[in-house]
């Protein structure tokens, strides 16, 4: 036997036990994928960034505790560009090709409404963490696979109307609404809330997301006697309302849904951005305690660009996504697998969870797919680029 053959045999003998050991050991479990379809670019990119941060911090905590069903969690993101068609295509790709277990939604109600029928038809869980359109979860499906940890338009509209009465003695509001399904959803909610109080409204005006001048619509509301504005729009169009009011010289209370929180509103709206009072589900505070302080610390460690509270705006996207991810982890653990129907039942079987927004107790049922209610809303405004709770 040659020296070369002896060395080869010796190496084989040396490596054999290691090869047997590797062959006998189970392969590492494949990651458990979850997907996000949200605005990651454009005027509402901050909303997608906030949702990503909330999901990421929660996933880090979950993975550090062993993952879900013994599998590490992996987040896959797709940019919907606030476009329903692009959002629908992204959802299909994540579910059909990437095989995500659960899909999370973003800021825009029209995008979420485009995904809802697909989710119910394909029986995959769709968790909303921002879009507040009432029909997203209350969609009439016999088997509803859409859940939400966020505000709900109909409930928000009730809160906005009552806030206008209590804070500004509002008697005859005007509605200024974005011309899309989100605006339509809130028109129904405002009408219901006002009619329940036997209150009239000055008028209903609509505008487009790319409008740069809303003076004609606002002038009609002023001429019809509006003593407050009930506003529903996202960042850029909401900023145009404020700038149009500045040009008109009309000082009128603006009571808004949470659209202004989704991006660079204070920068775009200018010096009077702070006059817009809008609703949120959560705000961080410096020197806080409990889970809020823990999550804020984790955010600063994970994302070095976060230096102050202004850097975590909008906090609502972070908080909603953080709680939604932990609730989803509990649902999948309850299910014992990643089958869509089993996960849906897993959401119903959640007993309790101490979250960032609140302590949840049986947050979901076949009749209730929204985990957050009016008692969890807080009114805020912008101060020096930060979203700050209003004292009232």
Protein Blocks (a to p, Z undefined) as FASTA:
>chain_A
ZZklmmmmmmmmmmmmmmmmmmmpccddddddddddddfedjklmmmmmmmmmmmmmmmm
mmmnnpaehiacddddddeklpaklmmmmmmmmmmmnopabdcddfblklmmmmmmmmmm
nopacddfkbmcfklmmnopabacbdcddddfklmmmmmmmmmmmmnopabdcddddddf
klmmmmmmmmmmmmmnopacfbdcdddfkbcbfklmmmmmmmnopabdcddddfklmmmm
mmmmmmnopacdddddfklmnmcklmmnommlmmpccddfbdcdehiahjllmmmmmmmm
mmmmlmbfmlmpcfklmmmmmmmmmmmmmmmmmnopacfklmmmmmmmpmbdcdfkbcce
hkbcfklccfbdfklgccdddeehiacdddZZ
